[in-house]
C-alpha cells in the first residue's frame, strides 16, 4: 500500500549542479541534503524543505519536459511568487484549477515547477443559511 511520495526526481544536464544549487537554495529556499557517497559519484544534487524532497539527477542528452512537473504546495503564495520574481525567476500565474491559486516557474535548466495553494472559494460566514 502506498503511503506517501518519498521524493520527486528531475533530470538535469551534466555540469549544471552549481546553477541548480543557487536556484533551489537561494530562490526556492530549500536546503541541500547530502547524497550517499555511491550516488554522489553520479553527479546531481538533492534538496529538501520540510517533508518535500526534490532530487536532481544528471542525464546525458537532457531535454526538459514541457508538460511533466512536480506540483509543490506552498503557504502565502503571493509572497512566495514575489520571492521568486525578486530573485530573477519568471512566474506565470494560472487560474484554471478551481479552489487553488497557482503559478508555474522553471528552474535554470528548464524543468517546469508548479506551485499551488488551496483556498476556500466561500469563506466561512459568507455562505447562505437556510
C-alpha positions as MATLAB code, in Angstrom:
seq = 'XXXXXXXXXXXXXXXXXXXXXXXXXXXXXXXXXXXXXXXXXXXXXXXXXXXXXXXXXXXXXXXXXXXXXXXXXXXXXXXXXXXXXXXXXXXXXXXXXXXXXXXXXXXXXXXXXXXXXXXXXXXXXXXXXX';
ca = [
       0.000    0.000    0.000;
       1.338    3.450   -0.916;
       1.617    5.869    2.000;
       3.462    8.944    0.678;
       5.685   10.293   -2.058;
       9.268    9.986   -0.809;
      10.791   12.334   -3.393;
      10.479   13.571   -6.950;
      13.397   13.057   -9.335;
      14.048   15.668  -12.018;
      16.713   15.435  -14.691;
      19.442   17.978  -15.401;
      22.335   18.281  -17.842;
      25.879   17.400  -16.808;
      27.722   20.285  -15.140;
      24.595   22.189  -14.052;
      24.875   21.479  -10.308;
      26.105   24.967   -9.306;
      23.201   26.663  -11.119;
      20.758   24.205   -9.565;
      22.171   24.792   -6.075;
      21.791   28.559   -6.476;
      18.191   28.212   -7.659;
      16.884   25.572   -5.268;
      18.547   27.093   -2.181;
      18.635   30.853   -2.838;
      15.485   31.234   -4.944;
      13.191   28.491   -3.598;
      14.610   28.467   -0.059;
      15.263   24.728    0.063;
      18.223   23.100    1.831;
      20.695   20.907    0.015;
      20.912   17.445    1.553;
      23.827   15.044    1.226;
      23.628   12.215   -1.249;
      25.021    8.825   -0.265;
      28.640    8.577   -1.499;
      27.860    5.871   -4.059;
      25.177    8.114   -5.586;
      27.122   11.395   -5.257;
      29.693    9.985   -7.694;
      26.989   10.142  -10.387;
      26.596   13.925  -10.057;
      23.397   15.804   -9.410;
      22.129   17.192   -6.110;
      19.243   16.738   -3.663;
      17.152   19.358   -1.865;
      14.557   19.373    0.910;
      12.056   21.719    2.517;
      10.275   20.030    5.415;
       8.983   16.685    4.121;
       9.362   17.720    0.453;
      12.406   16.361   -1.387;
      13.480   17.105   -4.938;
      16.353   15.108   -6.415;
      18.151   16.399   -9.498;
      19.950   13.689  -11.427;
      22.395   14.171  -14.264;
      21.178   12.881  -17.618;
      23.237   12.815  -20.807;
      21.252   14.254  -23.705;
      18.989   16.108  -21.213;
      15.877   17.817  -22.561;
      13.461   19.451  -20.098;
       9.928   18.059  -20.135;
       7.364   20.556  -21.398;
       4.362   19.105  -19.557;
       5.612   16.850  -16.736;
       6.293   18.640  -13.443;
       6.051   18.353   -9.670;
       3.183   20.215   -8.013;
       4.503   21.872   -4.853;
       2.141   23.108   -2.130;
       3.052   26.451   -0.592;
       1.622   28.782    2.019;
       1.471   32.501    1.352;
       1.581   32.006   -2.409;
       1.594   35.730   -3.265;
       4.652   36.366   -1.073;
       6.331   33.220   -2.390;
       5.774   34.337   -6.003;
       7.288   37.737   -5.142;
      10.299   35.956   -3.624;
      10.910   34.104   -6.877;
      10.473   37.233   -9.006;
      12.781   39.283   -6.762;
      15.448   36.622   -7.309;
      15.066   36.674  -11.087;
      12.743   33.711  -11.669;
       9.805   34.101  -14.021;
       6.359   33.487  -12.502;
       3.412   32.598  -14.744;
       0.036   32.618  -12.966;
      -2.658   30.137  -13.996;
      -6.191   30.478  -12.652;
      -7.575   27.301  -14.237;
      -7.560   24.997  -11.195;
     -10.730   25.552   -9.129;
     -10.126   26.112   -5.438;
      -6.431   26.907   -5.892;
      -4.109   29.821   -6.578;
      -1.205   28.594   -8.640;
       1.700   29.597  -10.790;
       4.429   27.963  -12.815;
       8.128   28.686  -12.951;
      11.188   26.973  -14.414;
      14.476   26.082  -12.822;
      17.682   27.200  -14.591;
      17.772   24.095  -16.814;
      14.133   24.371  -17.909;
      12.359   21.972  -15.538;
       8.763   23.114  -15.093;
       7.613   23.556  -11.481;
       4.032   24.159  -10.323;
       3.387   25.996   -7.049;
      -0.117   25.931   -5.619;
      -2.092   26.876   -2.560;
      -5.681   25.746   -1.981;
      -8.259   28.279   -0.906;
     -11.855   28.176    0.235;
     -13.854   29.933   -2.518;
     -16.597   30.688    0.006;
     -15.032   31.863    3.274;
     -16.831   30.723    6.410;
     -19.579   33.093    7.379;
     -20.404   34.121    3.808;
     -22.433   31.044    2.928;
     -26.180   31.475    2.814;
     -28.046   29.895    5.699;
     -31.315   28.041    5.266;
];
